[in-house]
Amino acid sequence: MAVDSAREGLPEGTHGGGCACGACPYGAREGHRRAVAAFIARREELASGQGVPSALAHSAGASRQWVAEELTRSARKVAELGRAEGRMRLRGGRGGLIGPLLGDDNRLSTSRTVAAVWVLVAVAAVLVPAAVLTVTSDRAGLLHGLRLGSAAGLLTVVALTCLQAVAVAVVVRQRVRARRLQKVSADRPRAADLITDDAGRGSFADVQYVLVTAAAALFAVVRLVRDPQRLPGLPWGIVALVAVSAATYLAAKWSEGGRPVVLSVVRAREAGDLDGPIRPGDDIEIRGSGFVPPGAGTADALARMVVRIGAVHVQVPLVPVAGGFGNPTDAVLTVPVPAEVEPGRVDVQVITASGAETNRCPIDVVDG
């Protein structure tokens, strides 16, 4: 019924409760929530060994492949609904206003948001005296308070934060292009993006930058409220504090991240297996770092990981465990060597969810 109502052209926002039509903010949010709950329940079921077809139970490789494909399909459905919810939120009235504050990864940018706050403070500092000018009789005194010298600190901070936003964007883009930083797009922006990294963990650089600039902006607003006839002056000590905070934030952006690296590749050996060389059909364990970049811990992102073995591209299988996935991880991932791999020396290379490629690590594959 909700879908039929949406197709008939009911206005957005009229649905509520358990609506999951996807054509309104309520329905998109509820549909995504249900899909996430269903995916988690399915993952936990498969992690406990239940739900696998009995015809595949005799083959560990076949059952693992079936589980990985089943979870991949479900994860892609969840991701699509999450993106639909993000689009619906942005279309629901407030989204257009935050567009300039979004980074290339569809997250709220801390540097752009801070710069926008200071631009708004500067605009208010101009408009409030202008409004007072229309009703005051002491125009000479008001114009005296609008002199450039009285707002030098405010203008310095506005220029500093705006340049900081541009510099951070340039640094991030250059590091991504140089393959020194991995970025994975988010389904939708969140307020927490302002004080967390891409993985959702609290970031010291972001938190201190937000707190320092918020305190300085509040100081400027209080001065404007107490004396609306002049531009709010900022003491140079506060200006210096903002500059130090901005430099710390920029340095953190310059140093974060890193390239994914393959350190070694070995034959995965289970208990009871005999030692031997790597043959087609065997599992190999790839050890290194940076295989799962920040923000790529979701099942949909993990399912986009690929291992190139010679000329063959192998999808990394998802192995569910209670509460998450045992494969792949940031430091270790396991994949089977397909029969299409030619015997001899071949290179192994990991391609992460961000599209970054690791170094090549050679292995010897013998004819089975």
C-alpha positions in Angstrom: 0.0 0.0 0.0 2.8 2.4 0.8 4.4 1.8 -2.6 1.1 2.4 -4.4 0.6 5.6 -2.4 4.1 6.8 -3.3 3.5 6.1 -7.0 0.2 8.1 -6.9 2.2 11.2 -6.0 1.7 11.7 -2.3 3.9 14.5 -1.0 7.1 13.6 0.7 7.0 13.4 4.4 3.4 12.1 4.6 4.5 8.5 5.4 5.5 7.4 8.8 5.6 4.5 11.2 6.7 1.3 9.6 6.6 2.7 6.0 9.4 1.1 3.9 8.4 2.4 0.4 11.7 4.1 -0.2 9.9 7.1 -1.8 10.0 9.3 1.4 12.6 9.9 4.1 10.7 7.7 6.6 10.4 4.8 4.1 14.0 5.0 3.0 15.3 5.0 6.5 13.0 2.1 7.6 13.8 0.1 4.5 17.5 0.5 5.1 17.1 -0.4 8.8 15.3 -3.6 8.0 17.8 -4.6 5.3 20.7 -4.1 7.8 18.9 -6.2 10.5 18.2 -9.0 8.0 21.8 -8.9 6.8 23.2 -9.2 10.3 20.8 -12.0 11.1 21.8 -13.9 8.0 25.6 -13.3 8.6 25.3 -14.7 12.2 23.3 -17.7 10.9 26.0 -18.5 8.3 28.7 -17.9 10.9 27.2 -20.5 13.1 27.2 -23.0 10.2 23.5 -23.0 9.6 21.7 -22.2 6.4 24.2 -23.8 4.0 22.6 -26.1 1.5 23.1 -29.7 2.3 24.3 -30.4 -1.2 27.4 -28.2 -0.5 28.2 -29.5 3.0 30.6 -32.1 1.7 32.9 -29.5 0.1 34.4 -26.8 2.3 35.5 -24.8 -0.8 32.1 -24.9 -2.4 30.2 -24.0 0.8 32.6 -21.2 1.5 32.1 -19.9 -2.1 28.3 -20.1 -1.7 28.4 -18.3 1.6 30.6 -15.5 0.2 28.3 -15.0 -2.8 25.2 -15.1 -0.6 26.6 -12.4 1.7 27.9 -10.3 -1.2 24.4 -10.2 -2.8 22.9 -9.2 0.6 25.6 -6.6 1.3 25.1 -5.0 -2.1 21.4 -4.7 -1.5 22.1 -3.1 1.9 24.5 -0.7 0.4 22.1 0.3 -2.4 19.4 1.0 0.2 21.8 3.0 2.3 22.7 5.2 -0.7 19.0 5.6 -1.5 18.4 6.7 2.1 21.3 9.2 1.7 19.8 10.6 -1.5 16.4 10.9 0.1 17.8 12.7 3.1 19.6 15.2 0.8 16.4 15.7 -1.2 14.4 16.3 1.9 15.0 20.0 2.3 18.2 20.4 4.2 20.5 18.5 1.9 21.1 21.3 -0.6 22.5 23.5 2.2 25.2 21.1 3.2 26.4 20.4 -0.3 29.3 22.8 -0.2 30.4 21.2 3.1 30.8 17.7 1.6 34.1 16.3 0.6 34.8 14.2 -2.4 34.1 11.1 -0.3 30.5 12.2 0.6 31.4 13.0 4.2 31.1 16.3 6.0 34.4 18.0 5.7 35.8 19.4 9.0 37.9 22.1 7.3 35.0 23.3 5.0 32.6 23.4 7.9 35.0 25.4 10.1 35.6 27.8 7.2 31.8 28.1 6.6 31.2 29.0 10.2 33.8 31.8 10.1 32.3 33.1 6.9 28.9 33.2 8.5 30.4 35.0 11.6 32.0 37.6 9.2 28.8 38.1 7.3 26.9 38.6 10.6 29.5 41.1 11.7 28.8 43.1 8.6 25.0 42.8 8.5 24.4 43.6 12.2 26.1 47.0 12.1 24.5 47.7 8.7 21.1 47.1 10.3 22.0 49.4 13.2 23.2 52.0 10.7 19.6 52.3 9.3 18.2 53.3 12.7 21.0 55.0 14.6 21.6 58.8 14.7 25.3 58.4 15.6 26.4 57.3 12.2 29.9 58.8 12.6 30.6 56.7 15.6 29.2 53.6 13.9 31.3 54.1 10.8 34.3 54.6 13.1 33.7 51.1 14.5 33.6 49.6 11.1 37.2 50.5 10.3 39.4 47.7 9.0 41.9 48.0 11.9 39.3 46.9 14.4 38.5 43.7 12.6 42.0 42.7 11.5 42.0 39.6 13.8 38.6 38.4 12.5 39.6 38.9 8.8 42.9 37.0 9.5 41.0 34.0 10.9 38.5 34.0 8.1 41.3 34.0 5.5 43.2 31.4 7.4 40.4 28.9 7.7 39.3 29.4 4.1 42.8 28.8 2.9 43.0 25.8 5.2 40.0 24.3 3.6 41.5 24.7 0.1 44.9 23.3 1.3 43.4 20.3 2.9 41.4 19.4 -0.3 44.5 19.8 -2.4 46.6 17.6 0.0 44.0 14.8 0.1 43.6 14.7 -3.6 47.3 14.7 -4.3 47.9 11.9 -1.8 45.0 9.8 -3.3 46.4 10.3 -6.8 49.9 9.4 -5.5 48.4 6.2 -3.9 49.6 7.3 -0.5 46.1 7.6 0.9 43.0 5.4 0.4 39.5 7.0 0.4 36.2 5.1 0.3 33.0 7.0 -0.3 30.4 7.0 2.5 26.8 6.2 1.8 25.7 9.5 3.3 27.2 12.3 5.4 26.8 12.3 9.2 27.4 15.0 11.8 30.0 12.7 13.5 32.2 13.1 10.4 33.3 16.4 11.8 35.2 14.8 14.7 36.0 11.3 13.4 38.1 9.7 10.8 36.8 7.7 7.8 36.4 4.6 10.0 34.2 6.4 12.5 36.9 6.6 15.2 37.5 9.8 17.1 40.2 11.9 15.6 42.4 14.1 17.9 43.2 16.5 15.0 39.6 17.0 14.0 38.4 17.3 17.6 40.9 19.9 18.6 40.4 21.9 15.4 36.6 22.0 16.0 36.8 22.9 19.7 39.4 25.6 19.2 37.6 27.3 16.3 34.2 26.9 18.0 35.5 28.7 21.1 37.0 31.5 19.0 33.9 31.9 17.0 31.8 32.0 20.2 34.1 34.8 21.5 33.6 36.8 18.3 29.8 36.3 18.5 29.6 37.5 22.1 31.6 40.6 21.3 29.3 41.3 18.4 26.2 40.9 20.6 27.6 43.1 23.3 28.7 45.9 20.9 26.7 45.6 17.6 28.0 49.0 16.4 31.5 47.8 15.6 33.1 44.8 14.0 34.2 42.2 16.6 37.9 42.3 17.2 39.8 39.1 18.0 42.8 39.3 20.2 46.0 38.2 18.4 46.4 35.5 21.0 43.2 33.9 19.9 44.3 34.3 16.3 47.6 32.6 17.0 45.7 29.7 18.8 43.5 29.2 15.8 46.6 29.2 13.5 48.3 26.6 15.6 45.2 24.4 15.6 44.8 24.7 11.9 48.5 23.8 11.3 48.1 20.7 13.5 45.0 19.7 11.5 46.8 20.2 8.2 49.9 18.2 9.4 47.6 15.3 10.4 45.9 15.3 7.0 49.4 15.2 5.4 50.6 12.3 7.4 47.5 10.0 7.6 47.0 6.9 5.6 49.5 4.9 3.6 49.7 2.5 0.7 48.5 -1.1 1.1 51.5 -3.5 1.2 51.9 -7.2 0.6 54.7 -8.5 2.8 54.5 -12.2 2.1 52.3 -14.9 0.5 52.2 -18.5 2.0 50.2 -21.6 1.4 47.3 -21.7 3.9 47.7 -24.9 5.9 44.9 -26.4 8.0 45.4 -28.8 10.8 46.2 -32.3 9.4 47.4 -31.0 6.0 50.7 -32.1 4.7 53.4 -29.6 3.9 53.9 -28.9 0.2 54.1 -26.3 -2.6 51.3 -24.1 -3.8 49.1 -25.9 -6.3 45.9 -24.7 -8.1 43.0 -25.3 -5.8 45.0 -24.5 -2.7 44.3 -21.5 -0.4 47.0 -18.9 -0.1 47.3 -16.5 2.8 48.4 -13.0 1.9 50.0 -11.1 4.8 50.6 -7.3 4.8 48.9 -4.1 5.8 46.3 -1.6 4.6 44.1 -4.2 2.9 41.0 -2.7 4.5 41.2 1.1 4.3 39.2 3.3 6.8 35.6 3.3 6.0 35.8 0.0 4.0 34.8 -2.3 6.8 31.3 -2.9 5.5 30.4 -6.1 3.7 29.7 -4.3 0.5 33.2 -2.7 0.5 34.9 -5.9 1.6 33.2 -7.7 -1.3 34.9 -5.3 -3.8 38.4 -6.5 -2.9 40.1 -8.5 -5.6 43.4 -10.5 -5.7 45.3 -10.7 -9.0 47.2 -14.0 -9.3 49.1 -13.8 -12.5 46.5 -12.9 -15.1 43.5 -14.2 -13.1 41.4 -12.0 -10.9 40.1 -13.7 -7.8 37.2 -12.3 -5.7 38.1 -12.3 -2.0 35.6 -14.6 -0.2 33.7 -13.2 2.8 34.1 -15.5 5.8 31.5 -14.6 8.5 32.3 -14.9 12.2 30.3 -13.9 15.2 30.0 -10.1 15.0 31.8 -9.5 11.8 34.1 -11.2 9.2 37.2 -13.3 9.7 38.2 -12.8 6.1 39.4 -10.4 4.7 41.1 -8.4 7.4 43.4 -5.4 7.3 46.5 -7.5 7.7 45.6 -11.0 6.4 43.4 -12.3 3.6 42.9 -15.8 2.2 41.9 -16.7 -1.3 41.9 -19.9 -3.4 44.3 -20.4 -6.3 42.0 -21.0 -9.3 42.6 -23.7 -11.8 43.1 -21.1 -14.5 46.4 -20.0 -13.0 49.3 -21.3 -15.1 52.0 -23.3 -13.2 55.3 -21.4 -12.7 56.3 -18.1 -11.1 53.3 -15.7 -10.9 52.8 -12.4 -9.2 50.2 -11.8 -6.4 48.7 -8.3 -6.0 45.8 -7.1 -3.9 43.4 -4.4 -5.2 41.5 -2.9 -2.2 38.0 -1.4 -2.1 39.4 2.0 -2.7 41.0 0.9 -6.0 44.5 1.1 -4.7 46.9 -1.6 -5.8 49.6 -3.2 -3.6 53.1 -4.2 -4.7 53.6 -7.5 -6.5 54.7 -10.5 -4.5 55.9 -13.5 -6.6 55.0 -17.1 -5.7 55.7 -20.4 -7.4 52.7 -22.5 -8.4 53.4 -26.1 -9.3 51.3 -28.3 -11.6 48.8 -30.3 -9.5 
